[in-house]
Amino acid sequence: TRIGRDNFKAEFDVISGIKNRAGAVPARDIVLLTMPSDVVKTELYMPKMIFAGFLEGEKTGEIRIFVNGELAASEDLVYTENVETDRTQRLTTRERILRLFDVNAKPYYISET
């Protein structure tokens, strides 16, 4: 099993950015030797809210690979591009605080495949 920049990309919404969506990939390729009978599960850990103003290559989260229920590998997820803040869509302080309270009530874990 091989998971890397060329065959894996997580897509997510961006708040207050020039672009509305962006992506993240593993910082380094993950290569695992698995049997056809193995059960491979992938989990992504990323913030639910991502505000614009980040740079390509900057860490955004983590990918974890489980084989037969045991953690086999993990790697940082990094942004695939720069996304600048759109000054016309900038959130007010009140909007940022309300969104933070909403996100803190939810788990950090966001995806399972």
N, C-alpha and C positions, 0 to 999 in steps of 0.2 A: 504494500500500500504506500503510495506517494502522495503527499499533500504539499503543494507549493504555490508559488506565484502564478504559474502557468495553468493550474487546474483548480484553484480555489480562490474565491473572492467573496467576502461578506459585504453586502450593501446595506446602507443605513441612511436615515433621514438626517439632514443638517438643519439646525435652527439658525436663523439670521445670516445665512450665507448667500454669496453670489450664486452658488449652486444649491439645489434643494436636496441632492443625494450625493453620496461619496462612497468609497469602498475601502476595505482593509484586507490585507493579505498576511500570511505568516512571514515573520522577519527572515527566517531561514526555512529551507525545505525540510519536511519531516518524512523520513523513509523508514517503514516498518516491514519486517518479514512476517507475513500472516499466512495462515492456512485457509483454504476455501471454506472450511467449516467454522472459522472464527467469526465472532460477532464484533464488528467494529462500530463504535459510536463516537460521534464528534460533538463536543460542547463548546460554545462560544461564551466568553464573559466579556461584556462591553458595557459602558454606561448606556442607559436608556435614552438619555438626552445628550446630544453632542452639539455644542455651539460652534459656529464657524470661527476661524482664526487659528487653524492648525496647519502643520507643514507635512509634506510627504516624508515618510520614514519615521515620523513621530509615533510613539507607542499609544495605542488606544485601548488595548485589551489583551486577551489571551485565548488561545485555542488549546483544547485538551482532547487527546485521542485515547479512548478506552478500548482495550481488546479483551473480550470475554469478561467485562465488568471491572477490569483492573486498569489503572492509569498506565499507559504505555509511553506517552510522550506529551509534552506541552511546549508551546512556543508563544512568543509575543506576537500580537497582531499589530501591524503598522499601517498608517494611512497610505493610500496609493497616489495621492495628489495633494497639492496645496489648495485650501479653500479659504478665501478671504471673506471678511465680514462685509455684508451689504449694508451700508450706512442707512439706507431707506427702510430696512427691515429690522433695525436694532430694537431689541426688547427693552422695555422700561425696567427699572429696578424692581418694581412691584411684580411685573410679569415673570421675571427671573425667579424671584422668591416663591411665588405660587407654583411654578413648575418644579422647583426643587423639592417643595413639600410633597407634591404629587408623586415624584419619582422616588423619594425616600420611603414611601409607603409600599413600594413594589420591590421585588427581588432584583438583584444585580444580574443574575443569570438570565440570558435572553434567548438562547437557541439550543436545539437538540436535533441531531439527524441520525 
